[in-house]
Amino acid sequence: MTKGISLKLDLDLLEETEELAKAGGTSRNKYINMAIKSYNKKRRREEMKRLLKIASEKCRDESMQVLNEFERLEDDFDAI
């Protein structure tokens, strides 16, 4: 399914787009679609990286809490 949209581009960007599309043997429309797909993929990866960083930091903090609890238990055992 496709939907037509109106798109305004800077003249220099439009000329470069047309030049690269022609050199690649594709239509301007297909070239723009491919560029948007590529950018969307990049943005999704960046978002995944951000979410993984948050999850990793939470995991690290929780791991440190568990380690501290084990160390306290070990200290209590050694005191016996």
Distance bins in CASP14 RR format, pairs under 12 A and 6 or more apart:
PFRMAT RR
TARGET T0000
AUTHOR 0000-0000-0000
RMODE 2
METHOD distances of the structure
MODEL  1
2 29 0 0 0 0 1 0 0 0 0 0 0
2 30 0 0 0 0 0 1 0 0 0 0 0
2 33 0 0 0 0 1 0 0 0 0 0 0
3 33 0 0 0 0 0 1 0 0 0 0 0
4 29 0 0 0 0 1 0 0 0 0 0 0
4 32 0 0 0 0 0 1 0 0 0 0 0
4 33 0 0 0 0 0 1 0 0 0 0 0
5 29 0 0 0 0 0 1 0 0 0 0 0
5 32 0 0 0 0 0 1 0 0 0 0 0
5 33 0 0 0 0 0 1 0 0 0 0 0
5 36 0 0 0 0 0 1 0 0 0 0 0
7 13 0 0 0 0 0 1 0 0 0 0 0
7 14 0 0 0 0 1 0 0 0 0 0 0
7 17 0 0 0 0 0 1 0 0 0 0 0
7 28 0 0 0 0 0 1 0 0 0 0 0
7 29 0 0 0 0 1 0 0 0 0 0 0
7 32 1 0 0 1 0 0 0 0 0 0 0
7 33 0 0 0 0 0 1 0 0 0 0 0
7 35 0 0 0 0 0 1 0 0 0 0 0
7 36 0 0 0 0 0 1 0 0 0 0 0
8 14 0 0 0 0 1 0 0 0 0 0 0
9 15 0 0 0 0 1 0 0 0 0 0 0
9 16 0 0 0 0 1 0 0 0 0 0 0
9 17 1 0 0 1 0 0 0 0 0 0 0
9 18 0 0 0 0 1 0 0 0 0 0 0
9 28 0 0 0 0 0 1 0 0 0 0 0
9 31 0 0 0 0 0 1 0 0 0 0 0
9 32 0 0 0 0 1 0 0 0 0 0 0
9 35 0 0 0 0 0 1 0 0 0 0 0
10 16 0 0 0 0 1 0 0 0 0 0 0
10 17 0 0 0 0 0 1 0 0 0 0 0
11 17 0 0 0 0 0 1 0 0 0 0 0
11 18 0 0 0 0 0 1 0 0 0 0 0
12 18 0 0 0 0 0 1 0 0 0 0 0
12 19 0 0 0 0 0 1 0 0 0 0 0
13 19 0 0 0 0 0 1 0 0 0 0 0
13 20 0 0 0 0 0 1 0 0 0 0 0
13 28 0 0 0 0 0 1 0 0 0 0 0
13 31 0 0 0 0 0 1 0 0 0 0 0
13 32 0 0 0 0 0 1 0 0 0 0 0
13 35 0 0 0 0 0 1 0 0 0 0 0
14 20 0 0 0 0 0 1 0 0 0 0 0
14 21 0 0 0 0 0 1 0 0 0 0 0
14 28 0 0 0 0 1 0 0 0 0 0 0
14 31 0 0 0 0 0 1 0 0 0 0 0
14 32 0 0 0 0 1 0 0 0 0 0 0
15 21 0 0 0 0 0 1 0 0 0 0 0
15 22 0 0 0 0 0 1 0 0 0 0 0
15 28 0 0 0 0 0 1 0 0 0 0 0
16 22 0 0 0 0 0 1 0 0 0 0 0
16 23 0 0 0 0 0 1 0 0 0 0 0
16 28 0 0 0 0 0 1 0 0 0 0 0
16 31 0 0 0 0 0 1 0 0 0 0 0
16 32 0 0 0 0 0 1 0 0 0 0 0
16 35 0 0 0 0 0 1 0 0 0 0 0
17 23 0 0 0 0 0 1 0 0 0 0 0
17 24 0 0 0 0 0 1 0 0 0 0 0
17 26 0 0 0 0 0 1 0 0 0 0 0
17 27 0 0 0 0 0 1 0 0 0 0 0
17 28 1 0 0 1 0 0 0 0 0 0 0
17 29 0 0 0 0 0 1 0 0 0 0 0
17 30 0 0 0 0 0 1 0 0 0 0 0
17 31 1 0 0 1 0 0 0 0 0 0 0
17 32 1 0 0 1 0 0 0 0 0 0 0
17 33 0 0 0 0 0 1 0 0 0 0 0
17 34 0 0 0 0 0 1 0 0 0 0 0
17 35 1 0 0 1 0 0 0 0 0 0 0
17 36 0 0 0 0 0 1 0 0 0 0 0
18 24 0 0 0 0 0 1 0 0 0 0 0
18 25 0 0 0 0 0 1 0 0 0 0 0
18 26 0 0 0 0 0 1 0 0 0 0 0
18 27 0 0 0 0 1 0 0 0 0 0 0
18 28 1 0 1 0 0 0 0 0 0 0 0
18 29 0 0 0 0 0 1 0 0 0 0 0
18 31 0 0 0 0 1 0 0 0 0 0 0
18 32 0 0 0 0 0 1 0 0 0 0 0
19 25 0 0 0 0 0 1 0 0 0 0 0
19 26 0 0 0 0 0 1 0 0 0 0 0
19 28 0 0 0 0 0 1 0 0 0 0 0
19 31 0 0 0 0 0 1 0 0 0 0 0
20 26 0 0 0 0 1 0 0 0 0 0 0
20 27 0 0 0 0 0 1 0 0 0 0 0
20 28 0 0 0 0 1 0 0 0 0 0 0
20 30 0 0 0 0 0 1 0 0 0 0 0
20 31 1 0 0 1 0 0 0 0 0 0 0
20 32 0 0 0 0 0 1 0 0 0 0 0
20 34 0 0 0 0 0 1 0 0 0 0 0
20 35 0 0 0 0 1 0 0 0 0 0 0
21 27 1 0 0 1 0 0 0 0 0 0 0
21 28 1 0 1 0 0 0 0 0 0 0 0
21 29 0 0 0 0 1 0 0 0 0 0 0
21 30 1 0 0 1 0 0 0 0 0 0 0
21 31 1 1 0 0 0 0 0 0 0 0 0
21 32 0 0 0 0 1 0 0 0 0 0 0
21 33 0 0 0 0 0 1 0 0 0 0 0
21 34 0 0 0 0 1 0 0 0 0 0 0
21 35 0 0 0 0 1 0 0 0 0 0 0
22 28 0 0 0 0 1 0 0 0 0 0 0
22 30 0 0 0 0 0 1 0 0 0 0 0
22 31 0 0 0 0 1 0 0 0 0 0 0
23 31 0 0 0 0 1 0 0 0 0 0 0
24 30 0 0 0 0 1 0 0 0 0 0 0
24 31 1 0 0 1 0 0 0 0 0 0 0
24 34 0 0 0 0 0 1 0 0 0 0 0
25 31 0 0 0 0 1 0 0 0 0 0 0
25 34 0 0 0 0 0 1 0 0 0 0 0
26 32 0 0 0 0 1 0 0 0 0 0 0
26 33 0 0 0 0 1 0 0 0 0 0 0
26 34 1 0 0 1 0 0 0 0 0 0 0
26 35 0 0 0 0 0 1 0 0 0 0 0
27 33 0 0 0 0 1 0 0 0 0 0 0
27 34 0 0 0 0 0 1 0 0 0 0 0
28 34 0 0 0 0 0 1 0 0 0 0 0
28 35 0 0 0 0 0 1 0 0 0 0 0
29 35 0 0 0 0 0 1 0 0 0 0 0
29 36 0 0 0 0 0 1 0 0 0 0 0
30 36 0 0 0 0 0 1 0 0 0 0 0
30 37 0 0 0 0 0 1 0 0 0 0 0
31 37 0 0 0 0 0 1 0 0 0 0 0
31 38 0 0 0 0 0 1 0 0 0 0 0
32 38 0 0 0 0 0 1 0 0 0 0 0
32 39 0 0 0 0 0 1 0 0 0 0 0
33 39 0 0 0 0 0 1 0 0 0 0 0
33 40 0 0 0 0 0 1 0 0 0 0 0
34 40 0 0 0 0 0 1 0 0 0 0 0
34 41 0 0 0 0 0 1 0 0 0 0 0
35 41 0 0 0 0 0 1 0 0 0 0 0
35 42 0 0 0 0 0 1 0 0 0 0 0
36 42 0 0 0 0 0 1 0 0 0 0 0
36 43 0 0 0 0 0 1 0 0 0 0 0
37 43 0 0 0 0 0 1 0 0 0 0 0
37 44 0 0 0 0 0 1 0 0 0 0 0
38 44 0 0 0 0 0 1 0 0 0 0 0
38 45 0 0 0 0 0 1 0 0 0 0 0
39 45 0 0 0 0 0 1 0 0 0 0 0
39 46 0 0 0 0 0 1 0 0 0 0 0
40 46 0 0 0 0 0 1 0 0 0 0 0
40 47 0 0 0 0 0 1 0 0 0 0 0
41 47 0 0 0 0 0 1 0 0 0 0 0
41 48 0 0 0 0 0 1 0 0 0 0 0
42 48 0 0 0 0 0 1 0 0 0 0 0
42 49 0 0 0 0 0 1 0 0 0 0 0
43 49 0 0 0 0 0 1 0 0 0 0 0
43 50 0 0 0 0 0 1 0 0 0 0 0
44 50 0 0 0 0 0 1 0 0 0 0 0
44 51 0 0 0 0 0 1 0 0 0 0 0
45 51 0 0 0 0 0 1 0 0 0 0 0
45 52 0 0 0 0 0 1 0 0 0 0 0
46 52 0 0 0 0 0 1 0 0 0 0 0
46 53 0 0 0 0 0 1 0 0 0 0 0
47 53 0 0 0 0 0 1 0 0 0 0 0
47 54 0 0 0 0 0 1 0 0 0 0 0
48 54 0 0 0 0 0 1 0 0 0 0 0
48 55 0 0 0 0 0 1 0 0 0 0 0
49 55 0 0 0 0 0 1 0 0 0 0 0
49 56 0 0 0 0 0 1 0 0 0 0 0
50 56 0 0 0 0 0 1 0 0 0 0 0
50 57 0 0 0 0 0 1 0 0 0 0 0
51 57 0 0 0 0 0 1 0 0 0 0 0
51 58 0 0 0 0 0 1 0 0 0 0 0
52 58 0 0 0 0 0 1 0 0 0 0 0
52 59 0 0 0 0 0 1 0 0 0 0 0
53 59 0 0 0 0 0 1 0 0 0 0 0
53 60 0 0 0 0 0 1 0 0 0 0 0
54 60 0 0 0 0 0 1 0 0 0 0 0
54 61 0 0 0 0 0 1 0 0 0 0 0
55 61 0 0 0 0 0 1 0 0 0 0 0
55 62 0 0 0 0 0 1 0 0 0 0 0
56 62 0 0 0 0 0 1 0 0 0 0 0
56 63 0 0 0 0 0 1 0 0 0 0 0
57 63 0 0 0 0 0 1 0 0 0 0 0
57 64 0 0 0 0 0 1 0 0 0 0 0
58 64 0 0 0 0 0 1 0 0 0 0 0
58 65 0 0 0 0 0 1 0 0 0 0 0
59 65 0 0 0 0 0 1 0 0 0 0 0
59 66 0 0 0 0 0 1 0 0 0 0 0
60 66 0 0 0 0 0 1 0 0 0 0 0
60 67 0 0 0 0 0 1 0 0 0 0 0
61 67 0 0 0 0 0 1 0 0 0 0 0
61 68 0 0 0 0 0 1 0 0 0 0 0
62 68 0 0 0 0 0 1 0 0 0 0 0
62 69 0 0 0 0 0 1 0 0 0 0 0
63 69 0 0 0 0 0 1 0 0 0 0 0
63 70 0 0 0 0 0 1 0 0 0 0 0
64 70 0 0 0 0 0 1 0 0 0 0 0
64 71 0 0 0 0 0 1 0 0 0 0 0
65 71 0 0 0 0 0 1 0 0 0 0 0
65 72 0 0 0 0 0 1 0 0 0 0 0
66 72 0 0 0 0 0 1 0 0 0 0 0
66 73 0 0 0 0 0 1 0 0 0 0 0
67 73 0 0 0 0 0 1 0 0 0 0 0
67 74 0 0 0 0 0 1 0 0 0 0 0
68 74 0 0 0 0 0 1 0 0 0 0 0
68 75 0 0 0 0 0 1 0 0 0 0 0
69 75 0 0 0 0 0 1 0 0 0 0 0
69 76 0 0 0 0 0 1 0 0 0 0 0
70 76 0 0 0 0 0 1 0 0 0 0 0
70 77 0 0 0 0 0 1 0 0 0 0 0
71 77 0 0 0 0 0 1 0 0 0 0 0
71 78 0 0 0 0 0 1 0 0 0 0 0
72 78 0 0 0 0 0 1 0 0 0 0 0
72 79 0 0 0 0 0 1 0 0 0 0 0
73 79 0 0 0 0 0 1 0 0 0 0 0
73 80 0 0 0 0 0 1 0 0 0 0 0
74 80 0 0 0 0 0 1 0 0 0 0 0
END
